[in-house]
Amino acid sequence: MSLFNVMDIASSGMSAENVRLNTTASNVANANSVSSSYDSTYKARHPVFAAELKSASAAQDGSVGSKVQVLGIVESQKPLQIEYSPGHPMADENGYIYKPNVNIVEEMADMMSASKAYETNVQMTDTTKRLFNSVLRLGQGS
């Protein structure tokens, strides 16, 4: 595996973690929203990742590498929070309001995990850049 592959893998990882951070931020921002119907209530969203493998026959240099691919963003299947609140202005005809299925504690843990993964990919690119510079200095004879 060349150092260029390392940079590709790290950059795809940073892009994927950026998507994860954005969806988590969206979930947190909508956690306290209220709706008057089940269908119009915000549902937590989560990105789906996969490893995108590069086959040995497709690689020009004979190395095999992989990248992180974002397959899409899916809505959580957890049940929504339904609360009886007949005096609420958003209550339906039966007096119920609907709240998102967002768990703030889980979202904060996911945000911290995504942040650490992003930071790890940044450190990997910095280390690779230092290696490139060291190799270039070796070629200069210093």
MIKEKOL-38705 format. One record per residue: residue in one letter; x, y, z of N, C-alpha, C, CB in turn. Coordinates in nm, 3 decimals, decimal comma, always signed. Atoms other than C-alpha are relative to their C-alpha. Glycine has a CB too. Example, Ala and Ser with C-alpha at 12.3 -4.5 7.8 and 13.67 -1.06 7.14 Angstrom:
<nodes>
["a"; [+0,089; -0,119; +0,000]; [+1,230; -0,450; +0,780]; [+0,090; +0,120; +0,000]; [-0,099; +0,003; +0,125]],
["s"; [-0,082; -0,119; -0,006]; [+1,367; -0,106; +0,714]; [-0,077; +0,109; +0,073]; [+0,041; +0,046; -0,142]],
</nodes>
This chain:
<nodes>
["m"; [+0,085; -0,118; +0,000]; [+0,000; +0,000; +0,000]; [+0,089; +0,123; +0,000]; [-0,096; +0,000; +0,122]],
["s"; [-0,080; -0,122; +0,007]; [+0,139; +0,336; -0,098]; [-0,055; +0,105; +0,097]; [+0,001; +0,055; -0,143]],
["l"; [+0,043; -0,109; -0,087]; [+0,121; +0,652; +0,106]; [-0,118; +0,076; -0,062]; [+0,116; +0,096; +0,027]],
["f"; [+0,113; -0,065; +0,064]; [-0,120; +0,789; -0,153]; [-0,131; -0,070; +0,037]; [+0,018; +0,002; -0,154]],
["n"; [+0,119; +0,074; -0,043]; [-0,365; +0,511; -0,062]; [-0,040; +0,038; +0,142]; [+0,025; -0,151; -0,008]],
["v"; [+0,028; -0,040; -0,138]; [-0,335; +0,610; +0,304]; [-0,075; +0,133; +0,000]; [+0,131; +0,010; +0,082]],
["m"; [+0,067; -0,130; +0,007]; [-0,432; +0,966; +0,214]; [-0,144; -0,015; -0,052]; [+0,079; +0,096; -0,091]],
["d"; [+0,135; +0,023; +0,053]; [-0,731; +0,841; +0,010]; [-0,092; -0,059; +0,106]; [+0,006; -0,093; -0,121]],
["i"; [+0,080; +0,064; -0,103]; [-0,852; +0,620; +0,293]; [-0,035; +0,100; +0,111]; [+0,075; -0,122; +0,059]],
["a"; [+0,024; -0,098; -0,107]; [-0,812; +0,895; +0,554]; [-0,098; +0,108; -0,045]; [+0,132; +0,064; +0,043]],
["s"; [+0,091; -0,106; +0,046]; [-0,988; +1,155; +0,340]; [-0,142; -0,052; -0,015]; [+0,049; +0,058; -0,134]],
["s"; [+0,136; +0,056; +0,009]; [-1,282; +0,922; +0,271]; [-0,057; -0,021; +0,140]; [+0,001; -0,133; -0,078]],
["g"; [+0,045; +0,014; -0,139]; [-1,298; +0,851; +0,646]; [-0,044; +0,133; +0,058]; [+0,111; -0,059; +0,086]],
["m"; [+0,040; -0,133; -0,049]; [-1,307; +1,224; +0,722]; [-0,132; +0,043; -0,060]; [+0,108; +0,104; -0,031]],
["s"; [+0,127; -0,035; +0,064]; [-1,586; +1,274; +0,470]; [-0,117; -0,076; +0,063]; [+0,006; -0,029; -0,152]],
["a"; [+0,105; +0,081; -0,061]; [-1,786; +0,989; +0,621]; [-0,033; +0,049; +0,141]; [+0,042; -0,148; +0,004]],
["e"; [+0,024; -0,048; -0,137]; [-1,740; +1,118; +0,976]; [-0,065; +0,137; -0,002]; [+0,132; +0,006; +0,078]],
["n"; [+0,066; -0,130; +0,014]; [-1,844; +1,464; +0,858]; [-0,150; -0,020; -0,021]; [+0,061; +0,081; -0,118]],
["v"; [+0,141; +0,032; +0,021]; [-2,172; +1,314; +0,734]; [-0,062; -0,045; +0,132]; [-0,017; -0,109; -0,108]],
["r"; [+0,050; +0,049; -0,129]; [-2,212; +1,137; +1,069]; [-0,019; +0,114; +0,099]; [+0,096; -0,104; +0,059]],
["l"; [+0,013; -0,115; -0,090]; [-2,149; +1,459; +1,262]; [-0,119; +0,087; -0,039]; [+0,129; +0,084; -0,002]],
["n"; [+0,112; -0,082; +0,046]; [-2,401; +1,649; +1,048]; [-0,135; -0,064; +0,031]; [+0,011; +0,026; -0,149]],
["t"; [+0,128; +0,064; -0,031]; [-2,676; +1,389; +1,090]; [-0,026; -0,001; +0,151]; [-0,002; -0,145; -0,055]],
["t"; [+0,016; -0,004; -0,146]; [-2,612; +1,374; +1,465]; [-0,042; +0,139; +0,045]; [+0,131; -0,041; +0,070]],
["a"; [+0,038; -0,138; -0,033]; [-2,631; +1,754; +1,485]; [-0,145; +0,027; -0,036]; [+0,093; +0,100; -0,072]],
["s"; [+0,140; -0,016; +0,041]; [-2,960; +1,743; +1,296]; [-0,093; -0,070; +0,098]; [-0,021; -0,056; -0,142]],
["n"; [+0,082; +0,071; -0,098]; [-3,095; +1,484; +1,538]; [-0,011; +0,078; +0,131]; [+0,059; -0,139; +0,028]],
["v"; [+0,000; -0,077; -0,125]; [-2,995; +1,692; +1,840]; [-0,083; +0,128; -0,016]; [+0,145; +0,036; +0,042]],
["a"; [+0,075; -0,124; +0,024]; [-3,141; +2,009; +1,686]; [-0,151; -0,023; -0,002]; [+0,044; +0,064; -0,131]],
["n"; [+0,143; +0,030; +0,010]; [-3,477; +1,838; +1,631]; [-0,054; -0,084; +0,115]; [-0,027; -0,071; -0,129]],
["a"; [+0,039; +0,089; -0,111]; [-3,488; +1,641; +1,957]; [-0,122; +0,048; +0,076]; [+0,116; -0,015; +0,095]],
["n"; [+0,112; -0,054; -0,079]; [-3,740; +1,872; +2,123]; [-0,114; +0,052; -0,086]; [+0,049; +0,111; +0,089]],
["s"; [+0,109; -0,046; +0,085]; [-3,963; +1,937; +1,825]; [-0,127; -0,080; +0,031]; [+0,037; -0,013; -0,149]],
["v"; [+0,129; +0,062; -0,029]; [-4,332; +1,854; +1,856]; [-0,083; +0,006; -0,128]; [-0,074; +0,072; +0,119]],
["s"; [+0,086; +0,005; +0,118]; [-4,583; +1,752; +1,591]; [-0,139; -0,045; +0,041]; [+0,059; -0,094; -0,107]],
["s"; [+0,137; +0,039; -0,029]; [-4,955; +1,693; +1,573]; [-0,040; -0,129; -0,071]; [-0,096; +0,111; -0,040]],
["s"; [+0,030; +0,128; +0,064]; [-4,932; +1,377; +1,362]; [+0,124; -0,089; -0,001]; [-0,052; +0,022; -0,145]],
["y"; [-0,109; +0,098; -0,003]; [-4,722; +1,062; +1,359]; [+0,088; +0,014; -0,124]; [-0,057; -0,144; +0,008]],
["d"; [-0,074; -0,003; +0,127]; [-4,622; +1,097; +0,992]; [+0,088; +0,123; -0,015]; [-0,096; -0,006; -0,115]],
["s"; [-0,078; -0,123; +0,017]; [-4,495; +1,455; +1,017]; [+0,104; +0,021; +0,110]; [-0,092; +0,119; -0,006]],
["t"; [-0,096; -0,013; -0,110]; [-4,285; +1,396; +1,331]; [+0,141; -0,034; -0,050]; [-0,039; -0,092; +0,119]],
["y"; [-0,141; +0,026; +0,036]; [-3,907; +1,413; +1,292]; [+0,042; -0,136; +0,054]; [+0,093; +0,113; +0,056]],
["k"; [-0,053; +0,130; -0,041]; [-3,743; +1,070; +1,304]; [+0,152; +0,006; -0,006]; [-0,056; -0,115; -0,090]],
["a"; [-0,146; -0,002; -0,004]; [-3,379; +1,022; +1,404]; [+0,058; -0,062; -0,126]; [+0,052; -0,075; +0,125]],
["r"; [-0,066; +0,047; +0,121]; [-3,145; +0,969; +1,111]; [+0,142; -0,046; +0,034]; [+0,003; +0,110; -0,109]],
["h"; [-0,134; +0,053; -0,022]; [-2,825; +0,766; +1,094]; [+0,061; -0,038; -0,135]; [-0,004; -0,123; +0,094]],
["p"; [-0,066; +0,038; +0,125]; [-2,570; +0,724; +0,814]; [+0,038; -0,148; +0,000]; [+0,125; +0,087; -0,024]],
["v"; [-0,042; +0,139; +0,017]; [-2,484; +0,380; +0,679]; [+0,131; +0,002; -0,079]; [-0,111; -0,085; -0,074]],
["f"; [-0,132; +0,002; +0,063]; [-2,117; +0,318; +0,595]; [+0,031; -0,141; -0,049]; [+0,108; +0,048; +0,099]],
["a"; [-0,051; +0,128; +0,048]; [-1,943; +0,042; +0,402]; [+0,143; +0,021; -0,047]; [-0,089; -0,058; -0,115]],
["a"; [-0,136; -0,006; +0,053]; [-1,587; -0,038; +0,305]; [-0,008; -0,021; -0,150]; [+0,093; -0,107; +0,067]],
["e"; [-0,004; +0,011; +0,145]; [-1,530; +0,019; -0,064]; [+0,137; -0,055; -0,038]; [-0,028; +0,140; -0,070]],
["l"; [-0,128; +0,065; +0,029]; [-1,261; -0,230; -0,157]; [+0,039; +0,020; -0,145]; [-0,008; -0,148; +0,032]],
["k"; [-0,056; -0,011; +0,134]; [-1,038; -0,173; -0,455]; [+0,069; -0,131; -0,029]; [+0,099; +0,123; -0,013]],
["s"; [-0,057; +0,131; +0,028]; [-0,954; -0,503; -0,618]; [+0,144; +0,012; -0,048]; [-0,083; -0,074; -0,104]],
["a"; [-0,141; +0,002; +0,040]; [-0,594; -0,599; -0,688]; [+0,014; +0,018; -0,151]; [+0,068; -0,131; +0,043]],
["s"; [-0,009; -0,014; +0,146]; [-0,667; -0,617; -1,062]; [-0,030; +0,142; -0,045]; [-0,096; -0,096; -0,068]],
["a"; [+0,034; -0,138; +0,038]; [-0,808; -0,261; -1,064]; [+0,108; +0,099; +0,040]; [-0,132; +0,040; +0,065]],
["a"; [-0,104; -0,093; -0,047]; [-0,512; -0,107; -0,882]; [+0,115; +0,003; -0,101]; [+0,052; -0,042; +0,141]],
["q"; [-0,109; -0,012; +0,095]; [-0,239; +0,029; -1,109]; [+0,132; -0,049; +0,058]; [+0,014; +0,143; -0,045]],
["d"; [-0,128; +0,034; -0,061]; [+0,042; -0,033; -0,861]; [+0,000; -0,138; +0,065]; [+0,038; +0,104; +0,103]],
["g"; [+0,006; +0,135; -0,055]; [-0,071; -0,383; -0,759]; [-0,042; -0,005; +0,145]; [+0,132; -0,064; -0,015]],
["s"; [+0,041; +0,001; -0,140]; [-0,175; -0,275; -0,411]; [-0,152; -0,003; +0,011]; [+0,056; +0,122; +0,074]],
["v"; [+0,143; +0,005; -0,025]; [-0,517; -0,331; -0,264]; [-0,031; +0,099; +0,111]; [-0,048; -0,144; +0,036]],
["g"; [+0,037; -0,097; -0,101]; [-0,683; -0,053; -0,071]; [-0,150; +0,004; +0,018]; [+0,052; +0,138; -0,036]],
["s"; [+0,143; -0,015; -0,022]; [-1,019; +0,047; +0,060]; [-0,028; +0,143; +0,043]; [-0,051; -0,101; +0,106]],
["k"; [+0,046; -0,133; -0,042]; [-1,217; +0,359; +0,130]; [-0,130; -0,019; +0,077]; [-0,021; +0,096; -0,123]],
["v"; [+0,129; +0,002; -0,070]; [-1,515; +0,444; +0,344]; [-0,102; +0,062; -0,095]; [+0,006; +0,079; +0,138]],
["q"; [+0,105; -0,046; +0,090]; [-1,830; +0,480; +0,140]; [-0,127; +0,023; +0,082]; [-0,026; -0,103; -0,114]],
["v"; [+0,127; -0,028; -0,065]; [-2,151; +0,643; +0,265]; [-0,110; -0,053; -0,092]; [-0,019; +0,155; +0,029]],
["l"; [+0,105; +0,062; +0,081]; [-2,432; +0,422; +0,137]; [-0,129; +0,081; +0,001]; [-0,028; -0,140; +0,049]],
["g"; [+0,121; -0,079; -0,011]; [-2,706; +0,653; +0,259]; [-0,029; +0,036; +0,143]; [-0,119; -0,073; -0,060]],
["i"; [+0,045; -0,039; -0,134]; [-2,892; +0,792; +0,555]; [-0,138; -0,061; +0,019]; [-0,002; +0,156; +0,018]],
["v"; [+0,127; +0,068; -0,028]; [-3,172; +0,589; +0,712]; [-0,067; +0,061; +0,123]; [+0,023; -0,150; +0,020]],
["e"; [+0,076; -0,046; -0,116]; [-3,446; +0,687; +0,954]; [-0,009; -0,112; +0,103]; [-0,141; +0,048; -0,041]],
["s"; [+0,010; +0,097; -0,109]; [-3,457; +0,514; +1,291]; [-0,139; -0,062; +0,003]; [+0,031; +0,067; +0,135]],
["q"; [+0,128; +0,071; -0,009]; [-3,729; +0,253; +1,336]; [-0,053; -0,006; +0,143]; [+0,015; -0,141; -0,054]],
["k"; [+0,049; -0,003; -0,139]; [-3,761; +0,318; +1,710]; [-0,134; +0,073; +0,004]; [+0,104; +0,070; +0,095]],
["p"; [+0,130; -0,068; -0,008]; [-4,113; +0,420; +1,814]; [+0,014; +0,145; +0,047]; [-0,093; -0,076; +0,094]],
["l"; [+0,002; -0,140; -0,041]; [-4,189; +0,788; +1,851]; [-0,058; +0,012; +0,141]; [-0,082; +0,085; -0,100]],
["q"; [+0,056; -0,027; -0,132]; [-4,277; +0,940; +2,186]; [-0,137; +0,065; -0,019]; [+0,096; +0,092; +0,085]],
["i"; [+0,136; -0,053; +0,009]; [-4,651; +0,993; +2,212]; [-0,042; +0,042; +0,141]; [-0,101; -0,105; -0,060]],
["e"; [+0,033; -0,055; -0,132]; [-4,772; +1,215; +2,496]; [-0,140; +0,060; -0,004]; [+0,105; +0,108; +0,043]],
["y"; [+0,134; -0,056; -0,011]; [-5,122; +1,300; +2,605]; [+0,010; +0,139; +0,061]; [-0,093; -0,091; +0,086]],
["s"; [-0,009; -0,139; -0,044]; [-5,137; +1,678; +2,631]; [-0,110; +0,080; -0,069]; [+0,142; +0,059; -0,030]],
["p"; [+0,113; -0,063; +0,070]; [-5,484; +1,807; +2,537]; [+0,006; +0,153; -0,005]; [-0,128; -0,042; +0,065]],
["g"; [-0,009; -0,146; +0,000]; [-5,396; +2,168; +2,625]; [+0,109; +0,055; -0,092]; [+0,023; +0,048; +0,139]],
["h"; [-0,111; -0,045; +0,086]; [-5,095; +2,183; +2,391]; [-0,056; +0,046; -0,134]; [+0,104; -0,114; -0,020]],
["p"; [+0,052; -0,051; +0,127]; [-5,151; +2,393; +2,077]; [+0,024; -0,094; -0,120]; [+0,063; +0,135; -0,030]],
["m"; [-0,028; +0,092; +0,110]; [-5,003; +2,116; +1,859]; [-0,072; -0,135; +0,017]; [+0,150; -0,023; -0,012]],
["a"; [+0,067; +0,127; -0,025]; [-5,225; +1,839; +2,003]; [-0,098; -0,033; -0,113]; [-0,075; +0,005; +0,135]],
["d"; [+0,095; +0,043; +0,103]; [-5,428; +1,632; +1,757]; [-0,142; -0,003; +0,059]; [+0,039; -0,140; -0,056]],
["e"; [+0,140; -0,001; -0,046]; [-5,805; +1,582; +1,785]; [-0,023; -0,089; +0,122]; [-0,091; -0,045; -0,113]],
["n"; [+0,011; +0,087; -0,118]; [-5,747; +1,311; +2,051]; [+0,081; +0,053; +0,118]; [+0,046; -0,140; -0,035]],
["g"; [-0,078; -0,060; -0,108]; [-5,521; +1,538; +2,261]; [+0,144; -0,048; +0,009]; [-0,067; -0,026; +0,128]],
["y"; [-0,137; +0,053; -0,004]; [-5,190; +1,370; +2,172]; [+0,096; +0,088; -0,081]; [+0,003; -0,143; -0,054]],
["i"; [-0,109; -0,063; +0,075]; [-4,862; +1,530; +2,067]; [+0,106; -0,107; -0,024]; [+0,060; +0,125; +0,077]],
["y"; [-0,100; +0,098; +0,040]; [-4,579; +1,343; +1,898]; [+0,138; +0,063; +0,004]; [-0,031; -0,055; -0,141]],
["k"; [-0,137; -0,048; -0,013]; [-4,212; +1,382; +1,979]; [+0,095; -0,096; -0,070]; [+0,039; +0,017; +0,150]],
["p"; [-0,095; +0,086; +0,073]; [-3,908; +1,250; +1,789]; [+0,055; -0,114; +0,086]; [+0,116; +0,084; -0,051]],
["n"; [-0,061; +0,116; -0,065]; [-3,741; +0,919; +1,872]; [+0,151; +0,021; +0,018]; [-0,026; -0,128; -0,082]],
["v"; [-0,140; -0,036; -0,017]; [-3,412; +1,095; +1,945]; [+0,037; -0,013; +0,147]; [+0,028; +0,145; -0,050]],
["n"; [-0,053; +0,014; -0,135]; [-3,215; +0,992; +2,254]; [+0,125; +0,088; +0,007]; [+0,032; -0,151; +0,035]],
["i"; [-0,110; -0,097; -0,006]; [-2,987; +1,285; +2,343]; [+0,129; -0,063; +0,050]; [-0,038; +0,116; +0,091]],
["v"; [-0,121; +0,064; -0,054]; [-2,745; +1,069; +2,543]; [+0,069; -0,082; -0,108]; [-0,034; -0,090; +0,122]],
["e"; [-0,057; +0,078; +0,110]; [-2,697; +0,829; +2,250]; [+0,059; +0,090; -0,107]; [-0,106; -0,092; -0,062]],
["e"; [-0,048; -0,091; +0,103]; [-2,658; +1,119; +2,009]; [+0,131; +0,068; +0,042]; [-0,106; +0,107; -0,030]],
["m"; [-0,123; -0,063; -0,048]; [-2,393; +1,287; +2,225]; [+0,116; -0,100; -0,002]; [-0,020; +0,056; +0,143]],
["a"; [-0,104; +0,103; +0,008]; [-2,201; +0,958; +2,252]; [+0,042; -0,023; -0,144]; [-0,049; -0,131; +0,063]],
["d"; [-0,031; +0,017; +0,143]; [-2,224; +0,918; +1,874]; [+0,080; +0,118; -0,052]; [-0,130; -0,016; -0,081]],
["m"; [-0,073; -0,119; +0,043]; [-2,104; +1,274; +1,825]; [+0,145; -0,004; +0,049]; [-0,069; +0,127; +0,052]],
["m"; [-0,137; +0,010; -0,052]; [-1,802; +1,217; +2,050]; [+0,079; -0,106; -0,076]; [-0,002; -0,034; +0,151]],
["s"; [-0,064; +0,107; +0,076]; [-1,722; +0,893; +1,866]; [+0,039; +0,047; -0,140]; [-0,091; -0,122; -0,008]],
["a"; [-0,028; -0,052; +0,133]; [-1,747; +1,062; +1,526]; [+0,111; +0,103; +0,003]; [-0,126; +0,061; -0,060]],
["s"; [-0,104; -0,102; -0,015]; [-1,532; +1,351; +1,646]; [+0,137; -0,064; +0,018]; [-0,031; +0,092; +0,119]],
["k"; [-0,127; +0,071; -0,022]; [-1,260; +1,112; +1,769]; [+0,046; -0,071; -0,127]; [-0,014; -0,101; +0,115]],
["a"; [-0,035; +0,067; +0,125]; [-1,271; +0,913; +1,445]; [+0,050; +0,101; -0,103]; [-0,121; -0,078; -0,056]],
["y"; [-0,045; -0,106; +0,090]; [-1,240; +1,235; +1,244]; [+0,141; +0,044; +0,038]; [-0,098; +0,120; +0,003]],
["e"; [-0,131; -0,043; -0,050]; [-0,947; +1,343; +1,462]; [+0,108; -0,104; -0,032]; [-0,006; +0,024; +0,151]],
["t"; [-0,095; +0,107; +0,033]; [-0,777; +1,005; +1,408]; [+0,039; +0,005; -0,147]; [-0,058; -0,136; +0,035]],
["n"; [-0,030; -0,011; +0,143]; [-0,806; +1,044; +1,031]; [+0,086; +0,122; -0,031]; [-0,130; +0,006; -0,080]],
["v"; [-0,083; -0,120; +0,018]; [-0,659; +1,395; +1,053]; [+0,143; -0,030; +0,042]; [-0,056; +0,120; +0,081]],
["q"; [-0,134; +0,036; -0,047]; [-0,365; +1,262; +1,256]; [+0,070; -0,093; -0,100]; [-0,008; -0,067; +0,138]],
["m"; [-0,058; +0,091; +0,098]; [-0,315; +0,988; +0,998]; [+0,049; +0,077; -0,123]; [-0,103; -0,105; -0,041]],
["t"; [-0,046; -0,079; +0,114]; [-0,296; +1,243; +0,715]; [+0,122; +0,085; +0,037]; [-0,114; +0,090; -0,052]],
["d"; [-0,116; -0,078; -0,043]; [-0,055; +1,459; +0,916]; [+0,125; -0,086; +0,006]; [-0,027; +0,063; +0,137]],
["t"; [-0,115; +0,091; -0,007]; [+0,172; +1,161; +0,982]; [+0,047; -0,037; -0,141]; [-0,037; -0,128; +0,078]],
["t"; [-0,035; +0,034; +0,139]; [+0,161; +1,064; +0,614]; [+0,070; +0,117; -0,067]; [-0,126; -0,040; -0,080]],
["k"; [-0,064; -0,120; +0,057]; [+0,247; +1,421; +0,516]; [+0,143; +0,014; +0,051]; [-0,082; +0,127; +0,034]],
["r"; [-0,136; -0,006; -0,055]; [+0,546; +1,415; +0,751]; [+0,090; -0,106; -0,064]; [-0,003; -0,021; +0,153]],
["l"; [-0,077; +0,105; +0,067]; [+0,658; +1,086; +0,595]; [+0,038; +0,043; -0,142]; [-0,080; -0,130; -0,004]],
["f"; [-0,030; -0,052; +0,134]; [+0,632; +1,240; +0,246]; [+0,116; +0,101; +0,007]; [-0,125; +0,067; -0,062]],
["n"; [-0,105; -0,102; -0,014]; [+0,845; +1,534; +0,361]; [+0,134; -0,062; +0,036]; [-0,040; +0,104; +0,107]],
["s"; [-0,124; +0,068; -0,036]; [+1,103; +1,303; +0,519]; [+0,061; -0,070; -0,120]; [-0,025; -0,101; +0,112]],
["v"; [-0,050; +0,067; +0,120]; [+1,132; +1,102; +0,199]; [+0,057; +0,102; -0,099]; [-0,114; -0,082; -0,068]],
["l"; [-0,052; -0,103; +0,089]; [+1,175; +1,421; -0,003]; [+0,133; +0,055; +0,048]; [-0,100; +0,113; -0,014]],
["r"; [-0,129; -0,047; -0,054]; [+1,451; +1,540; +0,231]; [+0,110; -0,103; -0,020]; [-0,014; +0,033; +0,149]],
["l"; [-0,099; +0,105; +0,026]; [+1,627; +1,204; +0,194]; [+0,051; +0,011; -0,144]; [-0,060; -0,140; +0,026]],
["g"; [-0,037; -0,013; +0,140]; [+1,622; +1,256; -0,182]; [+0,088; +0,121; -0,026]; [-0,124; +0,009; -0,086]],
["q"; [-0,082; -0,120; +0,016]; [+1,788; +1,597; -0,137]; [+0,139; -0,019; +0,061]; [-0,069; +0,120; +0,064]],
["g"; [-0,128; +0,027; -0,059]; [+2,074; +1,444; +0,058]; [+0,023; +0,071; +0,132]; [+0,105; +0,037; -0,094]],
["s"; [-0,018; -0,068; -0,129]; [+2,011; +1,631; +0,385]; [-0,054; -0,079; +0,112]; [-0,064; +0,134; +0,000]],
</nodes>
